[in-house]
Amino acid sequence: MYTDLLEYAVDLARSLGASYAEARYHANRVSSIVLRNDRVLGAGVELEEGIGVRVIFGNVMSFAATNTLSREGVREAVESAIAKARSLAKSIRRPQNLAEAKVGRARYEVIAKRKFDAMSIEQKIEFMKDVWRHAVSSVREAKLTSFAIEYGEYEEVKEIVSSDGAHVVSYVPRIFMSVNLVLAHPQKGTAQRIVELGACGGLELLEDWKVGERVAEEVKAIENVLLHGVEPPHEPVDVVIGSEVVGLIVHESAGHPMEADRIWGREAAQAGESFVKPEMIGRERIGNEHATVVDDPTIPGSFGFYLYDDEGVPARARYIYFRGLINEPLHSRWTAYIFNTRSNAAARAMNYASEPIPRMANTYLEPGDYRFDELIEDIKLGVYVKSYMEWNIDDIRWGQRYVGLEAYMIRNGELAEPVRNPVLEFTTRTFYSSIVAKSRDLRFYPGICGKGEPMQGVPVWFGGPDVRIAKIRLGVAPR
């Protein structure tokens, strides 16, 4: 590793007058393969590595980075960070600092049961072609007009050293797969489905996921909706929302608005603001007793896994909403200082050239204790929305809209005919106040969450149980 260089960076910054300094070596190695149908479009390996330096000098926090892994490169980065802080010292409105934190000294890694080199690139391509064959063989009346599959292996290595004693070394391998398919029928139109799979670990994940079988099931389900889907009921009905849609809802309506820098207003010009105001935290209700949303980086095998954040703070579960109460924002040490609280280890950076900012990791609605059949057994007429095709949400994360993809009527406690293009539209408070029951099954879905300026994308999971909400009116999207 680069301990000597990192310690040199911290010591140099301190000698130049910084009251705080941290240096982070951060490497991302990505191997990817892309197929369209059964033809290889491209394959390659990309490595980015470098050192990011952050200092507090004269009550100003500043950041600089270098991909020159030498004492000279590090010295230039440190001097650049100090110079930036010095130039801003007279214009700063309020002192910038970090909240006190118990930082860690640790080394950890995720062990892959099957390492990435246990399969050749030819074997991986053949694996991807087999997924395509599963999709093709599952189509009956429609036509598979577009099929693309992307496979990526990610290795993330970090070493963090700070002037207040943090020293954390980590290695996390991840796999991410994305399948994008379009079905078309001359009389019924088109339907698109994107299936994404992601977790930390090794090639054992490919066996666990059963990708070919899953894609085949998706093709059959989407073709059924395309050919036989009916409009949803026009009157208000009970709706059961599938875990995939629930996960997206909590990511967008709990995770993002509870990022402390967003609450403070830092992202207002780029990504919008938050309906949450500082005075609401710990005081205002957003839902009923079923509305507990958790963000937990420490879930084994998760796509957003880490044990220490990029400021060296030990990770733990964060209860964003707790039994309907707006409870705990996602904090870095910087936002914790602003809010006069403590960091809950939410500081993450995309790469060495990015500053750590408050981010989600693995966000989910806490499950209940119902079986799925118990969720629907007393519904005379309703709709089950299992997956989604599109969504949008306003800048403060309040009003939102989700268009279902795979969906079914519920008649007399049983799933019935498919429903095409049902639209869920509600406010954040309406959703969390309308939950009447939750299944016991907790499922997760991967994503690359975007935030910041410049944009930073980091791996996350979002998920939840199947959720029943009471009496809402569904819309229908044009075909």
URGI-V987966 format. One record per pair of residues at least 24 apart in sequence whose ideal C-beta (glycine too) atoms are under 7 Angstrom apart, sorted by sequence separation. I is the first residue (numbers start at 1). GAP is how many residues later the second one is. D is the distance in Angstrom with one decimal. If there is no record, write none. Layout:
i:I gap:GAP d:D
i:I gap:GAP d:D
This chain:
i:1 gap:24 d:6.8
i:26 gap:24 d:6.8
i:53 gap:24 d:4.8
i:152 gap:24 d:4.7
i:174 gap:24 d:6.6
i:175 gap:24 d:6.6
i:294 gap:24 d:6.9
i:332 gap:24 d:6.1
i:383 gap:24 d:6.1
i:384 gap:24 d:4.8
i:401 gap:24 d:4.6
i:441 gap:24 d:5.7
i:53 gap:25 d:5.4
i:57 gap:25 d:5.4
i:60 gap:25 d:4.1
i:174 gap:25 d:6.9
i:193 gap:25 d:5.5
i:294 gap:25 d:5.8
i:295 gap:25 d:5.7
i:332 gap:25 d:6.5
i:440 gap:25 d:6.8
i:441 gap:25 d:6.9
i:25 gap:26 d:5.3
i:26 gap:26 d:6.4
i:51 gap:26 d:6.6
i:55 gap:26 d:4.7
i:151 gap:26 d:5.4
i:174 gap:26 d:4.8
i:175 gap:26 d:6.9
i:294 gap:26 d:6.9
i:318 gap:26 d:4.9
i:332 gap:26 d:5.0
i:383 gap:26 d:6.2
i:384 gap:26 d:5.7
i:400 gap:26 d:6.8
i:439 gap:26 d:4.1
i:24 gap:27 d:6.7
i:54 gap:27 d:6.9
i:55 gap:27 d:6.1
i:58 gap:27 d:6.0
i:124 gap:27 d:6.4
i:150 gap:27 d:6.9
i:173 gap:27 d:6.4
i:292 gap:27 d:6.7
i:293 gap:27 d:4.6
i:331 gap:27 d:6.1
i:383 gap:27 d:6.3
i:438 gap:27 d:4.6
i:439 gap:27 d:4.2
i:23 gap:28 d:5.8
i:24 gap:28 d:4.9
i:53 gap:28 d:5.2
i:57 gap:28 d:3.8
i:58 gap:28 d:6.5
i:60 gap:28 d:4.9
i:150 gap:28 d:4.7
i:172 gap:28 d:5.3
i:173 gap:28 d:6.7
i:293 gap:28 d:4.4
i:316 gap:28 d:6.6
i:330 gap:28 d:4.5
i:382 gap:28 d:4.0
i:399 gap:28 d:5.6
i:57 gap:29 d:6.5
i:60 gap:29 d:5.4
i:173 gap:29 d:6.1
i:193 gap:29 d:5.1
i:292 gap:29 d:6.1
i:316 gap:29 d:6.5
i:330 gap:29 d:7.0
i:381 gap:29 d:6.9
i:398 gap:29 d:5.5
i:438 gap:29 d:5.3
i:23 gap:30 d:5.2
i:55 gap:30 d:6.3
i:149 gap:30 d:5.0
i:175 gap:30 d:5.1
i:291 gap:30 d:5.3
i:292 gap:30 d:5.6
i:313 gap:30 d:4.9
i:315 gap:30 d:4.3
i:330 gap:30 d:6.6
i:381 gap:30 d:6.3
i:398 gap:30 d:5.3
i:58 gap:31 d:4.3
i:191 gap:31 d:5.1
i:292 gap:31 d:5.7
i:314 gap:31 d:6.2
i:379 gap:31 d:4.7
i:384 gap:31 d:6.1
i:397 gap:31 d:6.5
i:437 gap:31 d:4.4
i:22 gap:32 d:5.1
i:60 gap:32 d:5.3
i:148 gap:32 d:4.7
i:291 gap:32 d:6.9
i:311 gap:32 d:6.8
i:313 gap:32 d:4.1
i:380 gap:32 d:6.1
i:435 gap:32 d:5.7
i:436 gap:32 d:5.3
i:59 gap:33 d:6.3
i:291 gap:33 d:4.5
i:436 gap:33 d:6.7
i:21 gap:34 d:4.9
i:147 gap:34 d:4.9
i:177 gap:34 d:6.5
i:191 gap:34 d:6.5
i:287 gap:34 d:6.7
i:289 gap:34 d:4.9
i:376 gap:34 d:5.2
i:379 gap:34 d:6.1
i:435 gap:34 d:5.7
i:436 gap:34 d:5.0
i:20 gap:35 d:6.6
i:61 gap:35 d:4.3
i:146 gap:35 d:6.5
i:191 gap:35 d:4.5
i:286 gap:35 d:5.8
i:289 gap:35 d:5.9
i:295 gap:35 d:6.5
i:378 gap:35 d:6.3
i:434 gap:35 d:4.1
i:20 gap:36 d:4.1
i:59 gap:36 d:3.8
i:60 gap:36 d:5.8
i:146 gap:36 d:4.0
i:179 gap:36 d:5.6
i:288 gap:36 d:5.1
i:309 gap:36 d:4.1
i:311 gap:36 d:4.5
i:377 gap:36 d:4.3
i:383 gap:36 d:5.7
i:434 gap:36 d:5.3
i:18 gap:37 d:4.1
i:19 gap:37 d:5.0
i:59 gap:37 d:6.0
i:116 gap:37 d:4.9
i:144 gap:37 d:6.4
i:145 gap:37 d:5.0
i:287 gap:37 d:4.2
i:308 gap:37 d:7.0
i:309 gap:37 d:6.4
i:310 gap:37 d:5.0
i:376 gap:37 d:5.6
i:385 gap:37 d:5.8
i:18 gap:38 d:6.1
i:181 gap:38 d:6.8
i:188 gap:38 d:5.2
i:286 gap:38 d:6.2
i:309 gap:38 d:4.5
i:310 gap:38 d:5.6
i:431 gap:38 d:6.9
i:434 gap:38 d:6.6
i:18 gap:39 d:4.8
i:144 gap:39 d:6.1
i:145 gap:39 d:4.6
i:183 gap:39 d:5.8
i:188 gap:39 d:5.7
i:254 gap:39 d:4.2
i:285 gap:39 d:4.8
i:309 gap:39 d:6.2
i:310 gap:39 d:5.0
i:383 gap:39 d:5.8
i:385 gap:39 d:6.5
i:13 gap:40 d:6.9
i:17 gap:40 d:5.9
i:56 gap:40 d:6.5
i:143 gap:40 d:6.9
i:183 gap:40 d:5.6
i:255 gap:40 d:6.3
i:285 gap:40 d:5.7
i:286 gap:40 d:5.3
i:56 gap:41 d:6.4
i:142 gap:41 d:4.4
i:143 gap:41 d:5.2
i:185 gap:41 d:5.9
i:9 gap:42 d:6.7
i:13 gap:42 d:4.8
i:142 gap:42 d:6.2
i:185 gap:42 d:6.4
i:284 gap:42 d:5.2
i:142 gap:43 d:4.5
i:183 gap:43 d:5.7
i:250 gap:43 d:5.1
i:9 gap:44 d:5.3
i:139 gap:44 d:7.0
i:141 gap:44 d:6.8
i:6 gap:45 d:6.9
i:281 gap:45 d:5.8
i:282 gap:45 d:6.5
i:311 gap:45 d:5.9
i:5 gap:46 d:6.6
i:135 gap:46 d:6.1
i:280 gap:46 d:5.2
i:310 gap:46 d:4.0
i:426 gap:46 d:6.6
i:131 gap:48 d:6.6
i:281 gap:48 d:6.4
i:297 gap:48 d:6.9
i:2 gap:49 d:6.9
i:276 gap:50 d:6.1
i:424 gap:50 d:6.8
i:425 gap:50 d:6.0
i:423 gap:51 d:6.1
i:422 gap:52 d:4.8
i:423 gap:52 d:3.5
i:423 gap:53 d:6.1
i:422 gap:54 d:6.4
i:423 gap:54 d:5.4
i:306 gap:55 d:6.8
i:421 gap:55 d:5.5
i:421 gap:56 d:4.0
i:116 gap:57 d:6.9
i:304 gap:57 d:3.7
i:304 gap:58 d:4.6
i:421 gap:58 d:6.5
i:103 gap:59 d:6.5
i:420 gap:59 d:6.9
i:105 gap:60 d:6.9
i:302 gap:60 d:4.6
i:103 gap:61 d:6.1
i:109 gap:61 d:6.5
i:110 gap:61 d:6.9
i:112 gap:61 d:5.3
i:278 gap:61 d:6.7
i:103 gap:62 d:5.7
i:104 gap:62 d:6.3
i:105 gap:62 d:4.7
i:106 gap:62 d:5.4
i:107 gap:62 d:4.4
i:108 gap:62 d:5.5
i:109 gap:62 d:3.9
i:110 gap:62 d:4.9
i:258 gap:62 d:4.7
i:375 gap:62 d:5.7
i:8 gap:63 d:6.1
i:12 gap:63 d:6.4
i:103 gap:63 d:3.7
i:110 gap:63 d:6.0
i:299 gap:63 d:5.1
i:5 gap:64 d:6.6
i:18 gap:64 d:6.6
i:104 gap:64 d:5.6
i:297 gap:64 d:3.6
i:375 gap:64 d:5.8
i:9 gap:65 d:4.8
i:13 gap:65 d:5.0
i:255 gap:65 d:6.8
i:295 gap:65 d:5.4
i:296 gap:65 d:6.8
i:297 gap:65 d:6.4
i:5 gap:66 d:6.8
i:8 gap:66 d:6.1
i:12 gap:66 d:4.9
i:16 gap:66 d:5.2
i:254 gap:66 d:5.1
i:263 gap:66 d:5.9
i:295 gap:66 d:5.8
i:296 gap:66 d:5.4
i:2 gap:67 d:6.5
i:254 gap:67 d:5.7
i:295 gap:67 d:6.6
i:370 gap:67 d:5.3
i:372 gap:67 d:5.5
i:295 gap:68 d:4.5
i:370 gap:68 d:6.5
i:371 gap:68 d:6.8
i:5 gap:69 d:5.4
i:9 gap:69 d:5.4
i:13 gap:69 d:6.8
i:260 gap:69 d:4.2
i:368 gap:69 d:6.1
i:370 gap:69 d:5.1
i:371 gap:69 d:6.8
i:259 gap:70 d:6.8
i:260 gap:70 d:6.0
i:293 gap:70 d:6.7
i:294 gap:70 d:5.9
i:368 gap:70 d:3.0
i:370 gap:70 d:6.3
i:258 gap:71 d:4.8
i:259 gap:71 d:5.0
i:260 gap:71 d:4.8
i:264 gap:71 d:6.5
i:367 gap:71 d:5.7
i:368 gap:71 d:6.2
i:369 gap:71 d:5.2
i:258 gap:72 d:5.9
i:293 gap:72 d:5.6
i:294 gap:72 d:5.9
i:367 gap:72 d:6.5
i:368 gap:72 d:6.3
i:367 gap:73 d:5.5
i:261 gap:74 d:5.4
i:264 gap:74 d:6.0
i:292 gap:74 d:4.1
i:367 gap:74 d:6.7
i:403 gap:74 d:4.8
i:260 gap:75 d:3.6
i:367 gap:75 d:4.5
i:20 gap:78 d:6.3
i:43 gap:78 d:6.5
i:134 gap:78 d:3.8
i:138 gap:78 d:4.3
i:290 gap:78 d:7.0
i:364 gap:78 d:6.5
i:127 gap:79 d:6.6
i:134 gap:79 d:6.9
i:260 gap:79 d:6.2
i:131 gap:80 d:5.2
i:135 gap:80 d:5.2
i:139 gap:80 d:6.1
i:364 gap:80 d:6.8
i:131 gap:81 d:4.9
i:134 gap:81 d:5.4
i:135 gap:81 d:6.6
i:138 gap:81 d:4.1
i:142 gap:81 d:5.0
i:130 gap:82 d:5.4
i:134 gap:82 d:4.3
i:138 gap:82 d:5.3
i:141 gap:82 d:6.9
i:362 gap:82 d:6.8
i:140 gap:83 d:6.4
i:119 gap:84 d:5.9
i:131 gap:84 d:5.5
i:135 gap:84 d:5.2
i:139 gap:84 d:6.3
i:142 gap:84 d:5.9
i:40 gap:85 d:6.1
i:118 gap:85 d:5.4
i:142 gap:85 d:6.7
i:116 gap:86 d:6.4
i:141 gap:86 d:6.0
i:115 gap:87 d:5.5
i:116 gap:87 d:6.5
i:113 gap:88 d:6.9
i:114 gap:88 d:4.6
i:112 gap:89 d:5.6
i:113 gap:89 d:5.6
i:114 gap:89 d:3.8
i:360 gap:89 d:6.0
i:110 gap:90 d:4.9
i:112 gap:90 d:2.5
i:114 gap:90 d:4.7
i:359 gap:90 d:6.9
i:33 gap:91 d:6.0
i:38 gap:91 d:4.8
i:110 gap:91 d:6.5
i:113 gap:91 d:4.2
i:375 gap:91 d:6.1
i:383 gap:91 d:6.2
i:33 gap:92 d:6.2
i:359 gap:92 d:6.5
i:35 gap:93 d:5.1
i:375 gap:93 d:5.0
i:35 gap:94 d:6.9
i:38 gap:94 d:5.1
i:372 gap:94 d:5.8
i:33 gap:95 d:6.5
i:37 gap:95 d:5.9
i:357 gap:95 d:5.7
i:261 gap:96 d:6.0
i:35 gap:97 d:6.8
i:261 gap:97 d:5.2
i:363 gap:97 d:6.9
i:368 gap:97 d:6.1
i:260 gap:98 d:5.2
i:362 gap:98 d:6.5
i:364 gap:98 d:6.7
i:367 gap:98 d:4.0
i:259 gap:99 d:4.6
i:359 gap:99 d:5.6
i:361 gap:99 d:6.2
i:362 gap:99 d:4.0
i:363 gap:99 d:5.1
i:364 gap:99 d:4.4
i:365 gap:99 d:3.5
i:201 gap:100 d:5.9
i:360 gap:100 d:5.3
i:364 gap:100 d:5.0
i:365 gap:100 d:6.6
i:200 gap:101 d:6.0
i:199 gap:102 d:5.3
i:200 gap:102 d:6.5
i:354 gap:102 d:5.1
i:365 gap:102 d:6.8
i:199 gap:103 d:6.7
i:200 gap:103 d:6.4
i:199 gap:104 d:5.4
i:198 gap:105 d:4.4
i:200 gap:105 d:4.8
i:255 gap:105 d:4.3
i:350 gap:106 d:3.8
i:349 gap:107 d:6.9
i:350 gap:107 d:5.9
i:255 gap:108 d:4.4
i:324 gap:108 d:6.6
i:350 gap:108 d:5.6
i:251 gap:109 d:6.8
i:254 gap:109 d:6.8
i:37 gap:110 d:5.3
i:348 gap:110 d:5.3
i:36 gap:111 d:7.0
i:321 gap:111 d:6.9
i:36 gap:112 d:5.1
i:251 gap:112 d:5.3
i:35 gap:113 d:6.9
i:250 gap:113 d:5.7
i:35 gap:114 d:5.0
i:250 gap:114 d:6.5
i:250 gap:115 d:5.0
i:34 gap:116 d:5.0
i:247 gap:117 d:6.5
i:32 gap:118 d:6.7
i:33 gap:118 d:4.7
i:32 gap:119 d:6.7
i:246 gap:119 d:5.6
i:32 gap:120 d:4.6
i:31 gap:121 d:7.0
i:275 gap:121 d:4.4
i:30 gap:122 d:6.0
i:31 gap:122 d:4.4
i:273 gap:122 d:6.2
i:274 gap:122 d:5.9
i:275 gap:122 d:6.0
i:272 gap:123 d:2.9
i:273 gap:123 d:5.2
i:274 gap:123 d:6.0
i:275 gap:123 d:4.6
i:30 gap:124 d:5.5
i:272 gap:124 d:6.2
i:28 gap:126 d:6.8
i:29 gap:126 d:4.4
i:28 gap:128 d:5.6
i:174 gap:129 d:6.4
i:27 gap:130 d:4.4
i:26 gap:132 d:5.3
i:25 gap:133 d:6.7
i:172 gap:133 d:6.1
i:24 gap:134 d:6.4
i:25 gap:134 d:4.4
i:172 gap:134 d:7.0
i:240 gap:135 d:5.6
i:24 gap:136 d:4.8
i:170 gap:136 d:6.9
i:240 gap:136 d:5.9
i:22 gap:138 d:6.7
i:23 gap:138 d:5.3
i:170 gap:138 d:7.0
i:22 gap:139 d:6.8
i:22 gap:140 d:3.9
i:168 gap:140 d:4.5
i:245 gap:140 d:5.8
i:248 gap:140 d:6.5
i:253 gap:140 d:6.9
i:257 gap:140 d:3.9
i:21 gap:141 d:7.0
i:22 gap:141 d:7.0
i:238 gap:141 d:5.1
i:252 gap:141 d:4.9
i:256 gap:141 d:5.4
i:291 gap:141 d:3.9
i:21 gap:142 d:4.7
i:240 gap:142 d:6.7
i:242 gap:142 d:7.0
i:245 gap:142 d:6.8
i:286 gap:142 d:6.5
i:287 gap:142 d:6.8
i:302 gap:142 d:6.9
i:20 gap:143 d:5.6
i:239 gap:143 d:6.0
i:242 gap:143 d:6.1
i:244 gap:143 d:5.1
i:245 gap:143 d:5.1
i:248 gap:143 d:6.3
i:286 gap:143 d:5.6
i:303 gap:143 d:4.3
i:20 gap:144 d:6.9
i:168 gap:144 d:5.1
i:237 gap:144 d:5.6
i:238 gap:144 d:4.3
i:239 gap:144 d:5.2
i:240 gap:144 d:4.5
i:241 gap:144 d:5.4
i:242 gap:144 d:3.9
i:244 gap:144 d:6.8
i:253 gap:144 d:5.5
i:288 gap:144 d:7.0
i:291 gap:144 d:6.3
i:237 gap:145 d:4.6
i:242 gap:145 d:6.2
i:252 gap:145 d:6.3
i:287 gap:145 d:2.5
i:288 gap:145 d:5.5
i:290 gap:145 d:4.0
i:166 gap:146 d:2.8
i:237 gap:146 d:6.2
i:239 gap:146 d:6.4
i:286 gap:146 d:5.3
i:287 gap:146 d:4.9
i:253 gap:147 d:6.2
i:288 gap:147 d:6.3
i:233 gap:148 d:6.1
i:252 gap:148 d:6.6
i:287 gap:148 d:6.9
i:290 gap:148 d:6.0
i:14 gap:149 d:5.8
i:160 gap:150 d:6.4
i:162 gap:150 d:5.7
i:233 gap:150 d:7.0
i:10 gap:151 d:5.6
i:232 gap:151 d:5.3
i:10 gap:152 d:6.7
i:160 gap:152 d:5.2
i:6 gap:153 d:6.2
i:10 gap:153 d:5.2
i:275 gap:153 d:6.8
i:7 gap:154 d:5.8
i:6 gap:155 d:4.0
i:304 gap:155 d:5.5
i:3 gap:156 d:6.7
i:303 gap:156 d:4.6
i:304 gap:156 d:4.3
i:2 gap:157 d:6.0
i:245 gap:157 d:5.9
i:303 gap:157 d:6.3
i:304 gap:157 d:5.3
i:1 gap:158 d:4.9
i:303 gap:158 d:4.7
i:302 gap:159 d:5.1
i:1 gap:168 d:6.0
i:240 gap:170 d:6.9
i:253 gap:175 d:4.3
i:253 gap:178 d:6.8
i:225 gap:180 d:6.9
i:271 gap:180 d:6.6
i:225 gap:181 d:5.8
i:225 gap:182 d:7.0
i:249 gap:182 d:6.3
i:222 gap:183 d:6.8
i:270 gap:183 d:4.4
i:222 gap:184 d:6.4
i:221 gap:185 d:4.9
i:230 gap:187 d:5.8
i:232 gap:187 d:5.1
i:228 gap:189 d:6.5
i:229 gap:189 d:4.5
i:230 gap:189 d:6.0
i:231 gap:189 d:7.0
i:228 gap:190 d:5.5
i:229 gap:190 d:5.8
i:230 gap:190 d:6.6
i:232 gap:190 d:4.2
i:229 gap:191 d:2.8
i:225 gap:193 d:4.4
i:224 gap:194 d:5.3
i:110 gap:195 d:6.7
i:225 gap:195 d:5.7
i:192 gap:197 d:6.6
i:247 gap:197 d:6.9
i:247 gap:198 d:5.2
i:108 gap:199 d:5.3
i:243 gap:200 d:4.2
i:244 gap:201 d:5.5
i:106 gap:202 d:6.3
i:104 gap:204 d:5.0
i:104 gap:208 d:5.5
i:103 gap:209 d:4.0
i:103 gap:210 d:6.0
i:104 gap:210 d:5.2
i:251 gap:211 d:4.0
i:101 gap:212 d:5.1
i:193 gap:212 d:6.4
i:250 gap:212 d:6.4
i:248 gap:214 d:6.2
i:250 gap:214 d:6.0
i:247 gap:215 d:3.8
i:247 gap:216 d:4.1
i:247 gap:217 d:5.2
i:246 gap:218 d:3.7
i:246 gap:219 d:6.9
i:243 gap:220 d:5.9
i:243 gap:221 d:5.2
i:246 gap:221 d:5.1
i:243 gap:222 d:5.8
i:243 gap:223 d:5.6
i:242 gap:224 d:5.7
i:241 gap:225 d:6.9
i:240 gap:226 d:5.8
i:241 gap:226 d:4.9
i:240 gap:228 d:5.0
i:241 gap:228 d:6.5
i:238 gap:230 d:6.2
i:239 gap:230 d:5.4
i:101 gap:232 d:5.5
i:238 gap:232 d:5.8
i:238 gap:233 d:6.3
i:239 gap:233 d:5.8
i:99 gap:234 d:5.0
i:237 gap:234 d:6.8
i:98 gap:235 d:3.9
i:236 gap:235 d:4.4
i:239 gap:235 d:6.9
i:98 gap:236 d:5.7
i:236 gap:236 d:5.9
i:99 gap:237 d:3.7
i:236 gap:237 d:4.7
i:99 gap:238 d:4.3
i:98 gap:239 d:5.6
i:97 gap:240 d:5.0
i:101 gap:241 d:6.6
i:233 gap:241 d:6.8
i:99 gap:242 d:6.9
i:101 gap:242 d:5.1
i:232 gap:242 d:4.3
i:99 gap:243 d:5.8
i:99 gap:244 d:5.8
i:232 gap:244 d:6.0
i:231 gap:245 d:5.2
i:198 gap:248 d:2.9
i:196 gap:249 d:6.7
i:197 gap:249 d:6.6
i:196 gap:250 d:5.5
i:198 gap:261 d:6.6
i:176 gap:270 d:6.3
i:61 gap:273 d:6.7
i:174 gap:285 d:6.2
i:24 gap:286 d:6.2
i:65 gap:287 d:5.5
i:65 gap:288 d:4.3
i:189 gap:290 d:4.9
i:63 gap:292 d:4.5
i:52 gap:297 d:6.8
i:52 gap:300 d:4.8
i:51 gap:301 d:5.9
i:52 gap:301 d:6.5
i:54 gap:301 d:6.5
i:50 gap:302 d:3.6
i:48 gap:303 d:5.8
i:49 gap:303 d:6.5
i:50 gap:303 d:6.4
i:26 gap:323 d:6.8
i:28 gap:323 d:5.8
i:26 gap:325 d:5.7
i:26 gap:326 d:3.9
i:24 gap:328 d:6.7
